Amino acid sequence: MTLIERVAPALEPVDISDLSTSLGVSTWPPFAEEIVEFAAQFSRRLARRAGPVPELQALAYWMRRSAVARLARDYKSLESPGLLMVPRGLVFHVPPANVDTMFVYSWMLSALLGNRNIVRLPSKSTPATTVLIEVLRSLLDEPQHDSVRATNVFVRYGHEREVTSALSAACDLRVIWGGNATVTAIRESSLPPHASDLTFPDRLSFALIKTVAYARLRSEVRDELATQFFNDSFWFDQLGCSSPRVLVWVGEPPAGEATDFYKRLLRSVQAKGYSVDTATALSKIAYAHRSVLDHGVTRVTAPANELTVLELGDPILESGDYSGAGTFLNAWVSSLNDLVPQITRKHQTAAHYGFRDRELRDFAVALNGRGIDRFVPFGEALQFGRVWDGRDLLQEMSRRVVIQGQP
């Protein structure tokens, strides 16, 4: 008998051999009212508990009833008279340790589609995770949510391969977040022949500003842009896969524009109360020193522990082993197409300001699939969507049934 910790619906030890078989059979179709209502109640209760934590506020907003209804409409549009979308079955989720809220995004989307779910929580609990589990337990304890309780379980365990293998052997889809090392380690546990992996390995993201567009902005608009960039970068200590690490100015060489932007960003950092501990500050200093040698950094500007700007002689989009916590490589190129040779499949999100849609589309066409899955305005880099890393999760977490009638 191998026991692990079940965190929700109730906190108790559970034998892994009983875990998957103890889950009931899901009887609801995608976006059934019972799971939609569960998401709506989760949204309302989390909004009341979120306080000043922006990532919890964003999650509550994503689960609101109107947003789920829009997802349901998108899902229905994927069907046709000869194609029916149905639940995938049992989904095993392995969320990342560096993004507190991702386990809910991954799980809730799968549950809305009618799947049964086993979610492995990160071993380290954070204040945000604690709030999420408390809200989740309170809902699952209510009789009207018995069907949700019976078909979903949240567990916590270390790196025991025996446990991962047992859970993997029972699933129809395994969803792995958290980087290349995590994907490689989890894949050592075999899947049933019919099952498949949905993986989210290491990714890098950056930001683009058109210099002439920034130069025309009024002071108050520049302040708002800096606040939006703060939201993109400083949640999760800048370690999220879609958090920008490099800021590239495009077009005219920035004269005072870059200096002005980072001054405003620092004011936003201070206004938001963001701070780093001593160990993180020392890590940032060490990274800055390495970057002088590894990345050709020509100048280091660190007006506070919370903001470090590394000026690049030549633009690069790779950041190596990264310190995060408000560390930015600053670069300039004359046109977007100058970046094409540097883009790889590892690049996920390009947050942007000042570009017309046509410019971004032409850039994406020039890339021809070599990288970048998302172009989003400043302030939306961390907003979760149904299409992530270039894959439509509504389709990936469903099965397609072909229905061809008698001619």
N, C-alpha and C positions, 0 to 999 in steps of 0.2 A: 504494500500500500504506500503510495506517494502522495503526501498532503501538500497542498499549496493554499494560499490565502485568497478566499473569495472576498472581495471588497464591496460588491453590490450585486444583487439586491440587499444582501445582509452580510455583515462582517463575521466570517466563520471559516474554519478550515474545511477543505473539500478534497476528496480523492480524485486525482486526474482521470482515473478510469471511469468515474461516474459523471464527469463534468459534461461531456458532449451528449451522452445518452439521457442526462437529466433534463435537457432542454426540450420543451414541448415542440410540437409541430406547428409552424406558422400557418394560420388559416386565413389570414387577410391578404388581399391583393395589394399591389403597389399603391401607396397614398390612400390607404383606407382611413376612414374617419377616426378610428380609435388611435392610430399612431400619429395622425395629424393633430388631434386634440392633445395628445401627450406632448408633442413638440411645442405647441402653443402655450401649454401650462409651464413647461420647462422654461420657455422664453420669458414669461411674465415673472416667475419666481426668481430666475437668475438676474433679471433686470433690477429687482428689488435688493438683491444681495451683492450686486457687482460693485457698488460704491464707485470709487474713482479709478478702478482698474479697467483700462480701455479695452484690453483683449477680452475680458468677460462681457463688457458692454457690447462689443462687436459680435460676439457669439450669440448673445441674447437677441440682438437685432436680426441676425441671420436666420434664427429659428422662428421668428414671428409668423403668424398665420398667413399674412399676405405674401410673404416671401416663399413659404412652403407651397402655397397655391400656385405661384408662378412656376416653381419647379415642377409641380404636377402637370401644368399645361405643357411645359417643355417636354416632359416625359411622354405625354400623350401624342405629341407631334412626331415622336420617333416611330410610332406604330403606323400600320397601313392595313387595308383589308386582308392582305396576305401575310402579315407579320405581327405577331403578338409578343409583347414584352412581359416576362414573368420573373419572379424572384430567382436569384442564383442558388440559394440554399443556405448552408452554414458558412459564415464568413468569419475568419480569424484575423483580428486586427493587431498589428504591432506598431503602435504610434511612437513618435520621436520623444526623446527626453527633454529637448530644448524648447519645445513649443507646448505650453501647458494645456492649451485648449484643443489641440489637434485630435485627441482621442474622441472628443464629442463630435466634431465635424465628420470624421470618418465613420463613426458608429451610427450617428443619427441619419446620415444619408443612406446608409445600408438598411437601417431599420425602416425608414420611410418606404423603401422599395420592397418591403415584405420579407427580408432575410432574417434568419436567426443569427445571433452574433456572440462571439467570445472575444473580449477585449483584454489584452494584456496591458496593464497600466505600468508606467515607468516606476522603477523601484524607489526612486526618490520622490517624496510627496512635497508639493509646494503649497503656499497659501491659496493660490488659485485652484489647484487640483482639489484641495480640501473642500473649498466652497462648492465646486462642481459635484463632488461625490455626495456631499450633504444634501444638496438640492435633488440629486438623482435618487438617493435612498428615500427621501421624504415622498417623492412621487410614486416610486415603486411600492411603497408600503400601503398605498390606497387601493381599496378593492376594485375600483373602476379600471385600474391599470394591471389587473391580474394577467392578462394575455401578454402584455409587454414584459412583465416580470418573469413569466414562464419561458420566454424565448430569448432572453438576453442575460449575459453574465459578465462581470468585470472581475478580473483576477490580478494578483500581483505575485511575482516570483522572480528569482535571480536569473542566472544564465544557464540553468540546468537544461542540457540538451534533451534529456529524457522527457521533460515536460513539454518543451517546444515540439518535439517529434510526435508525442501523443496527440496534441492539439492539431498539429498539421495533418496528421493521418486521418482526422475526422472531418476536415473542412472541404468545401467546394471551391472556395476562393480564399487566398491568403494575401492580406494587404500589409506591406512592409514599408514603413516610413523610417527615416533616421540616418541615412547615409550609406556609403559603400560598404563599410565594415559590418554594419548591422545586416544589410541585405545578404552579404556573403555568408555571415554566420548563420542566419536563419535558414538559408537555402541548403545548409548541410542536412537539414531535416526534410525527408522526402514527403512529397504530396501524393495523394491517390492519382491514378492515371488520368482521371477525368478532370482533376482540379488544375488551377493555374495560379500564378503569382501576379499581383499588381504591385509594382515596386516604385519607390520614390527615393532614388539614391542622392548622393551629394550634388548640390546645384549651387551656382553662383548667380548673383544679380547685380545690376548697376543702374545708374541714373544718367539721364541726358538733359541738358539745358541748352536751348538755343541762345547764344549770347545776346544777339540784338533784341530778342523778345524780352529778356530779363532787363536789359538797359532801359526799355521803354516803360517799365512798371512804376506805378506810384509806390510810395513808401509803405502804405498800409497793405498793399497787395503783396509786396515783397515779404512782409512779416507773415502773412497768411501762407505764402508758399513755403517759408522756412518751417512753420508749424506743421504743414502737411508732410514735409520731408522728415521732420522729427517722428511723426507717427509711422512713417514707412520704415525708419531706421532703428529707433531706439527701443521699440517693443522687443521683448525677448533678447535684450542686450545685443541687438544687431546680428544675431546668430541664426535667424530664420532663413530658409532657403531663398525667400524673395526679398530679404532685406538688402538694400543697396550697399555695396562696399566701395565702389568706385564712382566718382562723379565726373562726367565728361562734359566739357563745354564745347559746343559745336558752332562753327562758322567763324565769326571774328574772334581773334584772341581776346580773352577776358582781360581788361585793364584793371579797373577797381571792382568789377562785378563779383568776382569770386570772393575777394576780401569782404565785400559788403554782405554777401550771402552767408558766409560762415559767422560773421559777427551777429547777424540776426538769428542764425541757428543756435548759437550759444545762449542768446537771450531766451529763446524758446526752451532750451534744455534747462536753464535755471528756473524759468517760470513753472515748468512742469515738475520741478523737484527731483529730477533724475540725478543720481549720484553713483559713484563706483567706490568699491572698497580698496584698501591699500594693495592687496594682491593683484587685483585687476589693473590698477594704475601702473604697477611695476611691469605687468605683462605687456601693457601697451607701449611702455618705454622700450622694452626688449624687442618688440615687434618693429617699432620705428627704426631702431638701430639695424636690425637685420634687413629691413627694406632698403636702407641706403646701399647695401651691398647687393641684395638680391633683385631689386626692382629699379635701380637707378634713381632713387629718390634724391632730389636736389635740395630740398628744404623741408624741415620739420617745424610745424607751428602747433604749439600746444598751450593755448591760453588758459586752459583748466584741465583737471584730470578727466573731465567728461568729454572733451573734444580734442582730437588730434588730427591734423591735416598734413598729409604727406604729398608734397608737390613732385610730380613726375616729370622727368626730362622728356621721355617718350611715352605715349599712351600705352597702357597695358590693362587687360581686363582680368588677369589672374592675380589672386591675392595670397596664395600659399597658405601656410598655417596662420590662421587669422586671429587677432586678439579681440575684435569686436568692440562693444561698449563705447561707441562714438569714435571710431577710427576710419578715416576716409582717405583714399588715394584720389588726388585731384589731377585731372589731365585736360588736354585740349586737342581737338582735331578740326580740320577745315571743313569736313563733310562727313555725313553718316557712313558713306561708303568706305571711308578710310578705316573703319572698324571691322569691315567684313572679314579680312584675313585672320582676325583674332577670335572671332566667334566660334565656339565649339558646342557640341551637344550638351556640355555641362552648364551653359548659360540659360537661365530660366526666364527672369523678368527684367524688362527695361522700363523703369519709371521715367516719365518724360514731361517736359514743359516747353511750350513755345512752338511745337511742330504741327503742321497741318496733317490731317489723316492721310493725304496722298503721299506725303514725304515718308511717313512710317510704313505705308504699304509698299512703296518702292524699295525701301530698305529691306523689308521682309522678303520681297521678291528676289532682291540681289543675294540675300543669304541662302535662298533655295533649299531651306530645310536643314542647314548646318547647325542651327541653334536659335535660341530665344523662342519661348512658347507664349509669352505674354508681353504686350505693350500696354501699359496702364498709366493714367495721369498720376502726378504726385498726389499722395494721400490714399491711394488705393492698392499699393503694392502688397499689403498683407491681407487684403480682403479675399476670403476663400470663395471659390466658384466651382460650379459643376465640371468645368473643363480645367484640369490641373496637370501641369507637365505635359501638355499636348494631348491628354486623353479625356474623353467624356466619361465621367464617373457614373452617370446615369446608365450608360450602356455597359461599362465595364462590370458593374455590380448587378447586372441583369442577364438573363438568358433570352435568346430570341427563338421563338417558335414559328416556323413557317407553316402556314395553313393554305393548302392548295385544294380547292374544291373539285368536284366532279365536273368535267367539261360538258 
